[in-house]
Amino acid sequence: MAIPDKRMTEEEVVGELRDGMTIGIGGWGSRRKPMSLVRAILRSDLKDLTIVSYGGPDIGLLCAAGKVRKAVYGFVSLDSIPLEPHFRLARQSGSLEAMELDEGMLLLGLQAAAWRVPFLPTRAGLGTDLPRVMPELQMITSPYPGPDGGEPEELLAMPALPLDAALIHMNRADQGGNGQFLGSDLFMDDLMAMAAGGNTFLSCEQVIPTEDFAKHGSFHTQRISRLMTAGVVEAPGGAHFTECPPDYGRDEAFQREYALAAASPETWDAFKQQWLDLETEAEYQKAVAARRAEGGSR
């Protein structure tokens, strides 16, 4: 069977997105984020976005650029730097609407969207202030007896989080949109892809022939199906400055510089001019390579 060719550029992916969309971004904190696609959004006129993410610099950068109306997240962290500073500034300024969830609640919201059901019941969030501060979270009484035949439990009904589009990054992919992760964790990228109903755009370190997946890892690593994806972008270094093992680790020096740039509008403008106000992803990667050659990154 012939494999369709879904290869695209970052700019072509952004051309498929629209103002006001709800976009899921894969990865986890500062780990295997589709940063080349995030940078393409920064170069675009897109605005008024709702971002659903186990957040890291994806949310931070998009907030700093004024692209985000609402963020739905289980956390927003740079991992080695606990709190994403650019996201923090957006929250403190009141410019960002937020839906703050337990990590498990976010997983269930994506799972419900993937399964096309309106909600999934959970004990996560019970005993917290989440139902009070977010009245959109409803409770539901189980139709079945409780433990040991007791009274039915009252559970939190986590609503589905359907996505208009999803952006994820894999280590390897074929031209048809099948994706392979080679690190220790898929994170929730498969749920992101399914919650987007086939409108997922996958960037990867390398596009390879379908038959070569087995050379890199077992079939267990081939978790993204071409049925989930609408486009594939070959983007070596595309997760920088987040980690993408085993291809490369996190660029901690660059990440510290990025975090420190939140100190003032002046420091952010300087960082932005050097690293983000570039016309293409190729220019960004060239600048990163030059920095690495000078010993500025590791």
N, C-alpha and C positions, 0 to 999 in steps of 0.2 A: 504494500500500500504506500502510495506517495505521501510524504510528509509535507503539509502546507508550509509555506515560507512566511512567517509572521515577523520577520526582522524589521525593526524600525530604529529611528534615532530618538534621542531624548526629546528633541523639539517636536517630532511627530507625535510622541506620546502626549505631550502637553497640549498639542492641537486637538486631541480627543477629549480634553477636560473642559469644564465650563465653570463660570462663576457660580457660587452657591452650592457646589457639589459637596456631598459627604464622601470623603476619601479616606480609606484605611491605609496605613503605612506599616509594613511589616518590620521585622527585627525586634530588638528588645533593648531599651536603654540606648547605650552606645555600642550596640553589637549588630552587625550585618544589616545596616540600614541602607535603603536604596538612595544614597546621597546624590548620585549624579542626576536622578530624577527630581529630587528636592531642589537641587541647584538650578535645574531647568525651569522649575516653577518660579524660583526667585527671579529669573531673567524674563519672566512672562508678565502679562497684565492680569493674570488670574487673581481673584480676590473673593472675600466673603465665604471662605471655605470652612467646612466642619471637618476636623481631622480626628480620626479614631486611631489610637496608637498606644502601645506600651512605650511611652514616649522617651525620646532622647533629643539629640540636636535637630532632628527633623522638625519637631514642634517648636523648639527654640528658635531656629532660623526663620521658620515661616511666621512665627509671632513677631520677631524683630523686624520683618519686612512688611508687617501689617496685612498679611494674607489671610489670617485666621479670624473668623467670627466666633467659633465655638470649638473647644477641644474636649474630647471624650477619652479618658485615660485611666489606667490603673496606677500610674506613677509617671513622672517626667524626670529622668535622671541621666547623668553622664557616667554612671557606674563608679569610676574612680573619683569622680566629683559628685557627691550625693544629690545635689539639687541643680537642675538646669537653670543657670542664672538668667538667661534671656527670657525663658518662660516665666520665671519668678517676677521679673520686671513687668511683664504683661499682666500677670495676675494682680500685682500690687497696684498697678495703675487703673485697674478696673476696666481695661479695654477688651478683656477676653471673657466670654461666657464659658462656663466649665461644667462638665458632668464628671465628678470625681467618684471613681468606683473602686471597690475591692478588686484585686487582680482576678480572682475567680469569677466575680460578677461580669467583668469585661469578657472573659473567656466564654461564659454562658450566653452573653448577648450576641457574640459572634457565632457561637454554635447554633443558637436559635435562628439567626438569619440564614446560616448555611443549610439548616434543616427546613427552612421556610415555615416555621411555627412562630406565633406571635410572642411567646415568652417561654422561659424555662423556670421551674420552681427551684429555690435554693435556700439553704440556711445562711449562706454568706450575707453579711450585712445586718443580720438580726442582732439586736442589742447595741446597735450603733445609732448615730444621729443621721445616717444617710436617708432613711425614709422621712425624717422630719425636715431636713434641709432640701430634699428633692421630692416634693409631693407627687411628681410623676411616677415614682416608684410605688407600686401597689402591692398589697398583701393578698394572698389567696389561701383559702382553707382547703386542705387536702380532701379529696372525695373518699379517702380510705381511712380505716382506723389507724390511730397512732401506735407507737411501740407497745408491745404486749397487749394489744387490743384496746388501748386507751382512747381518749378523745382525739379526733383528727387534728393534725398539726396545722398551725398557721405559718405559712412560708412566704418568703419574698418572691414576687413574680418578676424576674429580671426580663425586661423587654428586649426583643430582638433588636439588633443594631445593623440593619441592612445598609450596604454601601453602594454608592453610585459607581465607584471605581476603587481599585486597590493597587498599591505599588509595593513590590517586594523585590528582594535581591537574593539570588542564588549563586552558588559557586560555579555550577555548570548548567547549561541548557542546550537543547537542540533548536533548530530553526522553527520547529512547529510549536514551541512553547512548553514542552516538558522540562521540568526543572529538577535539579539535584542539589541537595545540601551536603557538605562534607565536614562540617563542624560537629560539635557535640549535641546541638539542639536545633530543631526546626523552628522553635518558638511557636507562634500561632499563625505562621504564614499560610498554612493550608486553610485555616478557618477564614483568614482575611480574604483569600482567593475565592473560596466558596461563597462567602457573604456578599461578594461583589457580583455574583451571578454570571460569571464568565467575562466580566469586564476588568480583568486583572492585567497589569503590565509588569513584566518581569525583566529586570536587568540582571546581568550575570557577568562573572569574570571572564568566561569563555564560552562561546557557542561551539559545540562539538557534534559529530555525527551521532545519531540516536544509538547506534550499536556500540559506541564507545563509553556509554555510561558505566557499563560493568567493569571497565578498566580502572575507574576512579573509586567506586564503592559498590556495596551490595544493593540489591533491589530495594532494601529498606530506605535507602537515601533518595530514592526517586519518588518524592512525595507530591510534586506539583504536576498535575496532568495538563496536557494541551487543551483539554475540555474546559479548564478553568481560565485560560489565558487568551488575551486579545492581541498581545504584542510582546516581542522580545527585543531587548537592547543589549548588544555586546558592549560591556563597559568595564574594561580592565581597571582596577582601582576604584570602581564605582561606589564602593561603600566607604571610602576614605572620608573623614578621619576615624570612622568607627572601625571595629575589628571585623575581619572576615576570614577566620581560620578555616583550613590550614593555609590559605593563600597569603594572609598577612595579619599582623596584630594591630591593635589600636595605636594610632599615632598620638601618644600621650603628650608629647611636647606641643604638637599642634592644638590638641584639645585644650591644654592649659591656656594657650594663647587666645583661643576662641573664648574661653570662659572669662579670662581677665578683660577681654574687650568689652564686656558688659559694664565695666566700671563707670563709664561716662559716654555721652554722645560722641565726644571727640575720639576716644579710643575705639569705639565701634565704627565710626566713619573711616578711620585709618585701616582697620581690619577689613572692612567691607570693600574699600577701594583696592586693597592688595589682593584679596582672594575671591571676592564675590562679584565685583563689577567687571567681570570678564565676559567676552562675547560668546565663548563656547566652552564645553566641558574639556575639549582638547587643550585649550589654553590653561585651564585650571590644572590638569594633570601635568602639563609641561612645567608649570610653576612649582608644583609639589615635587616633581623629580629634581628640579634645580635646587630646591631647598634641601632635599635629601642628600644630594651630592655635596652640598656645603656642610653637611652634618647637622642640619637644623631639625631633623625629624628622626624618630626611631620607632 
